[in-house]
């Protein structure tokens, strides 16, 4: 018998689509979009219906606990019971604590499932109580943009994406909308049918860039210079809203002193674009009302990432674009929800003085003999670090340490879990209940399981309940049910919940996160929550945390001539589903015809791409979709797609960005030659 059940897509995507899942004999046989979430409106990307049934029920699915019997990384395991697995983890963790203290244990997790329970609830309670080292996950992706937002506006939402339909100018800046923000595109098209213009700022001529009225293909990492030049041109044209600035902006003079240092010609030289295009962007932006900018994560992945985003965030404040429907920034959506992380994750359990390690630095820490205490055990979950982390070869060398005890939990056997000593089978999001606040739109959703856990798989919450019990953590917070965790995750007294406890929210319709019943609009019904109460172009918050009162610009210095970018794939969400596409082989390397000609390369040639960190081998695709000096390949491919077991992350440096100590994937510089 076939039944249809509501669900939600939890993948690392801003849209967080509502789903209708067809189930037969406790198996997922079909998935389509539903209208429970009005924003996603029944439309799905191609990845979800194509890949999810095989992901949940395929040969790679983990169904029982496993213990390593082969060499580390070899991928040979034997089946064990849950009791044996928990006993082994308890014994090894206890030995580490006795010898080195609890901070020698590190949870290595990221945002595989974006549900609030699976992504950071009972797991964090367990590690906090254990006294393990804390992990700052934000720097890997999104943390730079979030910190730039908080430093400029405070923890408040920008306009919801639906507002962009009212704009007269739509700017997609570092946002590959058609692959990574699909449901924004129909809204942009609606605005364009009403006469709006579309500007795309992106090094690559993406699908949306091909449709744009203006595409500015700048060099990676130069966004701050472009935004400064636009600000200076706005001022020259009389496009600064002086009344708005006087009343609502802090740091105007300091910011503009920097911006005036970059003329249109300077921007053209540094960014590798036409000065006329920069002038056109400034002219259109100054004249259009309302005007909306959507800033993606792509432009944050360099050492100037925070500065670039902050300079872009400054533009609507300078030009007075806030306060009207369709005006401002389509960002900050995660602050639209009444989250209560202190109740959910219980940071009060953390022992005083516990260290926090940056997720970007884990590879270095694993190989650092002077680290005190050393990392002697890690627990990998919601994450595939071998594929995702910058300087991936260093991380792999760390995971190969014979004295390191590694526990892994996941839905499928990943490249990273092959290094584990003990593997725990995790339930997919179709097999447990969860709450889903998005980071790209303003609709709250809840889902119940649509199928039973496969084999002996367990939800993350239950895995860590059992671990807490095995370690003797008897406080009731460690036996809280999923329903109780949901009620801890959100403020039940928030009026938008209508008196309904979070665990009882409907699953067949999303709940709008509004402000007094209206969509959020900065300077209409939302005001900044910065220390000054104003838009801070010179940020006291970022100055205190990172010494970054103002944006800055630093060119990348490298002896390698080509900038390598690794944007999102149309087949994978980061590395999720990568195991389903191994047979497709590696994604190609795209290169401008002039760069290929200079190296004597032909389309389809197998090339080696290298720098001091590693080498990958890919088929070449010659394309003028990229500017000269920039090459591109898609992120998320698994190691088996490559004949030398390397993927693009092996070439990406692990230094830090200007704020959030974030990742700088797009600072990779390489050379290319035929194999």
N, C-alpha and C positions, 0 to 999 in steps of 0.2 A: 504493500500500500504506500502510495506517495502522499507526502504532506508538504506544505509550504510553511516555513517559519521565519520570523523576522530576525535579523542580525545586523551587525555593524562591521565594517572593514577597519581593522586596527593598525594597518600598516603605517610606516613612517611617511605620511603624506598629509598635507594641510587640509584635505577635503573631508576625510572621515565619512565615507559614503554609507548610507543605509542600504541594507541588502534584503533580498528575499531568497531564502535557501530552500531548494527542493531536496527532500530527504526520502530515501527508500531503503528499508531494511537497515536502518541506522547508518547509512552511508550518504554522503553528499553527492548528488548526481547532477545538480545544476545550480548556478548562482546567477541572479540578475539584480539589477538595481531596483530599489523600491522608492516610493514617494514619501516614506516616513520622515525623511529629512528633506524639507522643501528646497534647500540649497542644492543638494546633489540630484534631486528630482528624477530618480529612476535611471540615471546615466552612470555607467561604470567605465573605467579604463579597460583596455583589452587584457591587462595582466590578470585581473581577479577571476573572472569566470573561466579563463583558460588554464590558470595554474593551480588554483586552490584545491580542487578535488584531488589532483595528483600529489600535491603537497601534503594533504591530510592523510590520504590512503595509500600513497605510493611506496615503492621499495625502500626509500630512504627514511621512512618513518621509524622513530624509536618507540618501541612498545614495552620494553622491559629494562630494568637496571642492568648495567654492564660493568665488568671489571677488565682492565687492560691485561692482556697476556703476551702481547708482542712488544717490540721496541716502541719507544715513544714516537708518535707520529705515523707509525706503520698502519694503524687502523685495525689491529687484531684484538678482539674482546671476547669474553665469555659471559654468558647470562648468569646473574645472581639474583637473589631475592631482595625485596625492599629492606627487610631486616638486616641482611648482610651488608647492604650498601650503607645504611645509616650507622651500623656498628663500625664499619671501616672509616667512614668520615669522622665519627666521634673519636675513634682511637687516634687517627692521624692528626686531627685538629688539636686534640688534647696534648699530644706529644709536642706539637709546635708551640703551644701556649706555655707548657712547662719549661721548654728550653729557651724560648725567645720572647714570650709574652704574646698577648692576643693581637697586637698590631702587626705581627708577622703574617697574619692572615689578611687577604685582600679580596673583596668581592669585585669581580670584573664584569660589570653589567652595563647594558645601554638600553635602547628604547625599541627592541624588537616588536613587542606588542604595546601599543599606545594606550591600553586600558589602564585605569588608575590602580586596580588591584594587582594585575600581572606585572606592572611596571615598577611598583615601589610601595608595597604595603607590608605584608607579613615578612617578606624578605629583609626589608630594612630594619624592622623591629628586631629580627633575629641577629643581624650583624651588629646593630647598635648595642644590644644587650651583651653580645659576645665580647665587645670591645675591639672588634677588627678595625683596621685602618679604614678611613672614609675615602670614598672615591668621588671626585668631582667629574661628573659625566658631561657637563654642559660644553666644555671646550671642543668636543669632537665635532659637533654640528649644532647650529642654532644658538649656542650660548653667546657668541659675539653679537648677533643681531638682537638678542633679548637684552643683553647688558647695554647695548647702544640705545635701545628703546627706553629702558628704565632710567638711564642716565639723562636722557633728553626730556622724557615726559613723565617718568614714574610708572608705577604698576597700574596702568589704566588701559582700556582697550582703545584701539583706533576704530575707524569705521568698518562695519562688516562688509564682506566682498559684494553683497547685493547692491551696495551704494554706488559701486563704480558704474552701474547702468545709467546713473544720472549725470555722469561727468561729460564735459565737453572736450576734455583732453585726458586720455588714459596713458599712463607711462608704466610699462613693465620693465623694471630695472633689475637685471640679474635674476629674472624669474622665467624659467622655461615653461610657460603656462600650459602648453598643449601636452607636455609629458608629466609635469610635476604639480600642476594646479588646474586640472582639466576644467573644473566647473566655473572658473573665472572667465573662460573664453566666451561662452554664450552671452554673458553680461557685458563684456567688452563689445561684442558684435552688436548687441542691442543699443549700446551707446553710439556706436558708429553709424548705425542706421538712422539715428536721430541727428547725425551731423558731427559727431565727435571725431577727433583725430586720435591715432594710436602711434606712440613712440616706443620703440624697444631699444634698450641699452644692453648689449650682450656681445662678447667677443665672437660668438658664432651666429651665423644666419640660420636660426632655428625656424621651425614652422611658423610660429607667430611673427618672427622677424620678417619673413617673406611676405607677410600680409600687412606689414606696418606701413604707415605713411612716411615714417622716418626710422631707419635703423642705424644706430651708432655702434659700430663694431670696434670698441676700444680694446687696448691691450689689457690683459689680466692684471688686476691690482692697481689700476690707475683711476678708479672711480672717484676717489677723493679729489683729484685734480680736476676732473670733468665737472663735478658738482661745485667746486670752488669757482671755476670759470663761469658756470651758469649763474651763480650768485653774484659775481662781480658784474656780469653783463646785465643782470636784472637791475642792479643799482645804477649802472650807466644809463639804462633806458628809463629810469624813473619808476621801476617796477617794484620797489620796496614799499610795503604798506607801513608807513611810518607810525600811524596811530596804533596799529596792532602791535608793532615792535615795542613801542614805548610802554604799552600797557601789559603785554603778555610775554615778552622775551627778555631773558637774561643772557648777557655775554655777547650782545650784538657787535659791539666795537671790536672786541678781541677776535671774534670769528671773522668779521669782514676784513680785519687787518691781514689775516692769512689769505682770504679769498682774493683780495685785490692784487696779490702777488702773482696771480696766474691770469694772463690775458687769453683771449681766444687763440692767439698764435701759440702761446705756451701750452695750452691744452692740446692743440693739434699735434705739437711736437711730442709731448710726453705720452699722450694717449694713442697716438697713431691714427688720428681721425681728421676729417676736414673741419677747418675753422668755421666754414659756413654752416655746417651741421650743428655745431655747438651754438652758434648764433641763432639758428632756427629753433632749437630746443628752448633757449631762453625766451625768444620772442613768443613762441606758442604758449609756453607756460605762463608767462606774464600776462598774456591777453585772455587766456581761457578761464572761465568761471562757470561751473566748478571744475577743478582739475584734481585728479586722483593719481597717486603713485603707489604701485605695489612693489615692494622691495623683497626679492627672494634671498635664499641662503647662498646662492652661487657666488656673489661678490664678497662674502665675508671670508672666504677661504684663502686669505693671504695676509701678510704681515701688516698691511694697511686696512684690513677688513673692517674693523670697528670705525676707523676714521672715515672710510668711504660711506658707510651706512649713516653715520652721524651727519656728514655733510649733506647727504640726500635728505635726511629727516629735517634738516634746517630749511630746505627750500619752501615748503608750505608755510612755515612760520614767517620767513622773510617776505613772502609775497601775499600773506594774509589769506590763504586758501582754506582755512579751517572754518568751522561753524555753520556750514551749509550742507544739505544732502549732496553726496557725491564729491565732497571736497576733503582733501587731506591725505591720509595714509591708510592703506589697507594692510595694517600690521597690528601687532599687539593683541591678537584674538585670544591668546591663552589667559589674558587678564580679564576676560569677560565672565569667567566662571567663579562661583563661590567656593573655591577649593580651601580645604583646611589641612594642609600638609603636616602641621604639628600634631594633630590628632591621629592622622593616618600612619605616618612613619615613625613617630615618637622619637624625635631627636633628643628629648630630655634623658633618654637612656644612655646616651653616649658618654663614656667616662671623660672627665675633664682632662684636657691636654692631648686627646687623640688626634693624630696627624691626619691631614687630608692630602691625598695624592691626585695629581692631574692625570686623567685617563690617557692623554697624549704621551705622558712620560713613562707609562708602565714598562715598555720595552727597555728603556734606559735603567729603570729601577731594578728590573729583574737581573740585570747584568752588573749592578753596582755593588762591588764588594764592600764599600764603605758605608752603605746604607744601614742605619741602626734604628730599630731592628731590621734585619734583612727580610725580604718577602720569602716565606718558606711554604706558603700554601695559597692558592687562589681558587675562587669559585666563579666559573664562567657561565653566565646565563643571559638570555635576551640579547645575545651579542655573538658576532663572528669576527673576533679581533684580527685573526690571521689574514683575513681578506680586507678588512675595513681600515685598520690602523695605518697611519703614515709610518714610513721607515719600517715596513712590515718584516723585512729580513731580520732586523735587530730584535723585534718582538719574538719572532720564531726561534731565534737563538736562545732567548730567555726561556721560552717554553720547553726547550730541549734539555734544560738543566736536570740532571739525574736526581738532585736532592729536592726538587720542587714537587709538592703534592698538588695535583690538579683535579678538581671536581668540575664537571660540566653538566648542565641541564638544558635541554632544547627539545624542539618538536621533531627535528630531523638530525641525521648525522652530518655535521658541518665539518669544514676543514679544520676548524679550531678544536672541535671535540676529539679529533683523532689524536690529540696530544694528551687527553685526559687519562687519569688513573681510574676514576669512577665516573660513570655517566648515568644520569637520572632522566627518565623519559617524561617530558613535559606535555601537558595537554595543549592543544591548539585553542585559539579563542572561540572556536565553535563548540568547545566542550566544557566551558565554564561561564559563569556570569561575570559581568564587568560593567563599569561606567566609562563613557568615552567623551570627555571634553576635547574638542579639536584645538589645534594650534593655528588653523587658518580660517575658521568660520565660527559663528556664534550660536551653534545649536548643540545642546546637551543630549546625549543618547545613552540608553542602557540596553544591554542584551542579556538574554538567558541562553543556556546551552541549547544547541539544535540537534546534537548527537551526543551519545555517551562517550566518555574518554576511551580512546583506542588502546586495546591491550591493558597494560598496567600503568598507563600514563596518568599523571596527576596534575591538577592546576598548580601554578607556582605557589599560591596561598597554602595549599595543602602540603606541598613539599616542605615548606618552611615551618608549618605547624608541626609536622612530624620531626623535623630536625630540632625544633625548640623543645619538644617533649623529650627527645633522646638526650639533649643536653641538660635536662632537668629544669627548664624554665617553666615554672608553674603559675606565674601570674596570669590572671584571666585574659589579659591582652594577647597572649600567645595561643589561646584557643578560640579567639573570636571567629565567628562564622563569616562567610563572605557577605551576608546581608549586614552584619554589624560593621564590617570594614567599609562597605559602601556608605553607611551612615556616618562613619568617621571621616570619609573622604571629602564630603561636601557639607556646608553649613545648612542643617535642616531647617533653620529659622529664616533662611533667605526667602524673601517674599515671592521670588520668581518660581520657587518650588510649589507654591500654593498650598502649603501645609502638608504636602506629601513627603514621606520619608524617602531619602534617595533610593533605598533598595526596593521601593514600590513604584518608582517612576514607570510610566508606560513603556513598553518595548515596541509598540507599533506606531509611535509618533515621537518626533524629537521635540525638545522643549527650547523655545527661544530665550536667549539670554539678552534681555533688553534693559533699558534704563527707564524705569517708570512706565513701562509699556511701549517705549519708543526705541528704535534702533540707536545704538551709541553713535554720537557725533561729537568729537572733541570741540570744545568751546561753544557747544550748544547745550548739551546735557551731561558732558564729562569735562572735568578740568584736570590739569596736570597735578600729580602728586609728588613733585620734586621738592627738595628742601625750600626752594624759593617760591613754590607755587606757580612757577612760570615755565615756559619752554627754555631749557638750559642749553644754550649753544656752547657755553663754557660750563662744564658739568662739575659740580662739587662732589657728586657721588662717584663719578669715574676718576676724579682727581684723588679722592681718598683711597679707592681700591687699587688703582693701577697707575697713579701718577699721570693720568691722561686727561687733564683739564680741557684740552682742545684737540681736535683732530690733527693729524700729522701726515707727512708723506715721506716715505723712504723707498728708493728704487731697490730692486733685488740685484744683488751682486753675484755673478756666477760666470765661470769660464765656459759654460754650455750655452749655445746660442738660441735654442728654441724653448719657448714657454709651453709647458704641457698642462692642459686642463682636462679634468675628468668629471664631466657632468653626469647627471642622472641618466639611467637607461630607460628605454621604452619597454623592456622585457622584465626588469627586476626593480624591487624597491630596496635601495642599497644592495645588500647581498642576498636578501630573501628571494627565493625562487631560483637562485643561481645554480643549485644542484639539479634543477630540471632542465637546464639549457646547456649542460656540458657538451652534449653532442653537437651543438651549434658551433662550437669552436670559439675562439677569442673574438671580441669585438675588434673591428679594424682600427688602424690609426689613420686619422684624416689629416691631410697636409695640403697647403696651398700649392698650386702648380709651379710657381716660381721657386719655392723651396725644394720641391721634388726635382725640378730640372737642374738646380744647382748641385744636387747630389747624385745626378744620373739615375734617378729612380723612376720606375714605371708603375702605372696603376696595377694593383694586384701583386706587386713584388712583396715577398716576405722580408720584413725589415727587423733590425734590432734597434731598440730604443734604450739608451743607457745614460747613466750618470754615476757619480761616486757611490751611490747607495745600492745599485743593482742594475739589472738588464731584463727587459721583456722582449718578446718576439711576437709580432703581429702582422697580419696582411695589411698592405697599404691601400688606402682609398684617396685618390687625388681629388681635391674639391676646392672650389673658390668660396665655399661657405665660411672659411676661416681667413683671417687676415694673414699676411706674410709674417713669419716669425712665431706663429702659434700653431701647435699641433694638438690633437684631441683624440681621446679614446674614452669609452664609457666605463664608469665605475661598476663594481659589484660582481664581476666575473669570478668564478671559483678557480682554484689552482689547477684543477684538472683540464681547464680549457687551454692551458699553455703547455708547450712541449718542454719547458724548463721549470715548470712549477712556480711561475712568478706572475703577479698581476700588477696593475698600475700603481697600487699603493706602495709597492716596493721602491718606487722612484720618488715618492713624495717626502719632503723633509719634515722633521718633527720639531722644528723651532716654533715659537709662539707668536701669535698675533698681538696687536697693540693693546687690546683689552680682552678680558676673559681668559687670557693665556690660551687662546683658541688655536685650532689646527690651521695649517697653511698649505693645504694640498696644492693650490694653484700657484704656489711659488716654485713648483718643480721646474727645473731647467734641464734640458736633455740635448743629446745629439742623436741623429738617426742615420743609419746606413743599411745597405742590403746585407742580409745574412750571408 
